[in-house]
Amino acid sequence: MPSNGTSAGMPSGAGMPSGAPANLGAGPIDTSWRRPGSWSLRAKLVVSMLALFTVITLISSAASVVSLNRYLTGQLDDQLRTSMRALPPGLGGSVTNDRHDEGRGPGDEGFIVAVVDGVQWTRPRDTITSDQIAVLEAAGLGKEPADLNLGGDLGLYRVMASSPNSSTVVYVGLPKSRQDNAVGNALRTALLATLAGLVAMAAGGLWLVKRNLRPLTRVATTATNVSKLHLSSGQVALAERVAPEDTDPHTEVGKVGLALNELLDHVGDALNARHESEQRVRQFVADASHELRTPLASIRGYAELTKREREPVPASVVHALGRVESEATRMSSLVEDLLLLARLDAGRPLDTAPVDLTEIAINAVSDAHAASPEHKWRLDLPDEPVIVHGDGQRLHQILANLLANARVHTVPGTTVLTKITREPGTVRLSVHDDGPGVPSELQKSVFQRFARGDSSRNRAAGSTGLGLSIVAAVAGAHGGTVELSSKPSDTTFSVVLPAPDDASSTPTWAARVTP
């Protein structure tokens, strides 16, 4: 196996960040170490091929080297046996000096040692010392060749022995140096071939895997593009589809592409049906709200007119007319809120003009103080005016609703702080109170329509449950966002609106405010 992280095909983590598809064939492989389970498919395929190639190559190379070693050893053994059979017949009798060079030996690199009645005879002469002969005699050699280290300059030899008679022992040996050199060369060649094959396999495998995974990469790209579409609301056009060449049902990738296209068709149909249903509901709400405004105004007018009659009216009738007028007023407010939300949902543009938020904050807090003098109303405004572009009436409604929310859902004596702060490219308008806070289970849905609180956020003042949803809708229409942070004695509603960093002017309220 190659070492981790250095080969061209070794991965580690060719994956995808958050929201992106796995690396299926495009871009370089990340070389930082990650667990194999998080590797990309391309990396897994390349590493698997390299691992399989390495194992097969090492096994075949080891088998070749072992086979070569056995073959060369067999050759040495055959030479030894041939040399033993070709010994001079006189070695079985007496040894004379004139016969020292007779007979055929095992070659120039080998040796023959004969010990006859304690007398030693060697060929070639002076090839082997008496100490090495002693090693031969002590080794207990027989007719089967064996490896023996003779030491000195000779080293490792392949040696066998024979006893023609009881008084004679003949030793024949051949060096193993050539065999060891041949096996070593074969082993080095196998290792170099394995390394070269790994490099070639990594480059070729990477190219092949990348080429074969291109269809899957295109399918993943289509899925990624769809995941980036805004599908939560509005008219949705799912134009993204997998290309026809990647939807062949006879291939695995084609099956995935075909299934993805069918899924996108179903999702597109469902989204269009949802949008049409929403449009019908919005249109109904808008039409109903618009139509209800006139009869509600008539009811309020007739109730007020009846109370002005000069003729005496029973007290019960006066009370009933008062209740009719009160409920008509409340219902008119609800209708106006629904109509505003319907218009915002329909995407109707708001008026756009430079608006001084500081003036809006002063006026809204003044109105809130008049409505509930028992609360402690505080202002924290920057020295310079804060200018945003938007609909002044709707922005005033945002702050009025936030202050009304704090007034209705907190007890008298609660401190309510209205604060405006400038941030890079934005303006933050926040309303903080030290009341009981918003229940944790309600915080996720507090900006939804008709959201209701528990007893600490009651309807004693006739809340419709639409005030905060209007805040979120108007802020969104201005390109802003809403936030909530709440715990007991620390609740903050914030509206973040886009604003130029250098927007400033002389505030129109400066001459009207007493320090």
Disulfide bonds with the S-S distance in Angstrom:
none
